[in-house]
Amino acid sequence: MLKLEKEINNILPKVIEWRRQIHQFPELGFKEFKTAALVTNVLDNLGLKIVRYPDSTGVIVVLEGEKPGPTIGFRADMDALEVTEQVDVPFKSKHKGIMHACGHDFHVAILIGAAKILSSHKENLEGKIIFVFQPAEEAPPGGAQELVKKGLFKDFEIDRMMALHVARDLEVGHIQITPGYSSANTDGAVIEIHGESCHGATPNKGVDAVMIGAQLVVALQSIVSRNVDPLDAAVISVGILEGGELDNSIADKATLKITIRSLTQKTRELLKKKVYQVTQGICQTFGAEATIDYQEGYPAVYNDDKVIKQIKDTAAEVLGKERIHEVPQSNMGGDDYAYFLQEVPGAIFLLGGAFPDKKNYPHHSPFFQINENCIIHGLRMVTSLLQNNGNEESGI
């Protein structure tokens, strides 16, 4: 493995500068024009092939090594969120109501730095490296699906994928990996109940959509506890129940908005079936009708065992074994990176970015921050993983 510590230290100030520039000018999904321009401007004229698909802000950068080997991809998501930043830093967002509140600015800057460093070592690299700067991770149906449909895996014949995500609650210099599932299927539904209005003093003359909605809230959230294997994981949460116009009138309409999370495809299909059955059954019982707009979101991310082993082996060498945290799945969040892993084996790991001396606010918070001291460790991990393209010890 190439020893790139000197080059990493030399480029570190520029990577921090790029990260702050991206943070200061955040862009929403499918609108990452300035971010994409920064990627192309920095990596142009380095002997890299830069590919842009029509009607896409995604940037695909190809580095061809001079030795035979597989093709590996590494994803960095570029988009920000509709959040108004409340952190007073010199590089605070200049785009009103938009903020990098999930750390994607770090992902992009680290991958730019890794590409720039590795572009100087083609003679020592095996196979091809595909740097994927992906739009719209936060905006379903997502930029990953868009790139798959445009031909990313057919055009570049990628053998496996990797990605990282900064973590606000993990110590700097540490990584976290999760074998198997590390995120969930992220589905949802909007249920509209159609009843019949009447005066609140004579509820027997109408069909109370709000009362039916309240019955449905309890029933929907009982689906998991009575239908899903306790050793499996699933969540149904009713986030919104709204209906009615007057306090003395029976509502003729109520709307529920729910989120539905699962891991396996079998459980995903079961939950969908039960949502329809429970909704229709309760509405029929009370004489109402219902329409259901069921929305299938991102699939679950499943981390491949061999790629996880490569990440662990590399981290042990680069960071030290004591800084590797292998944990089971700890939440039911989602990531459209899953679409890439439906095409080829791959994995994602978390890069520690916590501040040791102040509160670390959650992702998507207007107070969200990540410790910039994590950047050097991100560069070490990414450059080491990508130059270690044909690692036989990892079984790849």
Secondary structure, 3 states (H helix, E strand, C coil): CCCCHHHHHHHHHHHHHHHHHHHHCCCCCCCCHHHHHHHHHHHCCCCCEEECCCCCCCEEEEEECCEEEEEEEEEEECCCECCCCCCCCCCCCCCCCCECCCCHHHHHHHHHHHHHHHHHHHHHCEEEEEEEEECCCCCCCCHHHHHHHHCHHHHHCCCEEEEEEEECCCCCCCEEECCEECCCEEEEEEEEEECECEECCCHHHCECHHHHHHHHHHHHCCHHHHHCCCCCCEEEEEEEEEECCCCCEECCEEEEEEEEEECCHHHHHHHHHHHHHHHHHHHHHCCCEEEEEEECCCCCCEECHHHHHHHHHHHHHHCCHHHEEECCCCCCCCCCCHHHHCCCCEEEEEEECCCCCCCCCCCCCCCCCCCHHHHHHHHHHHHHHHHCCCCCCCCC
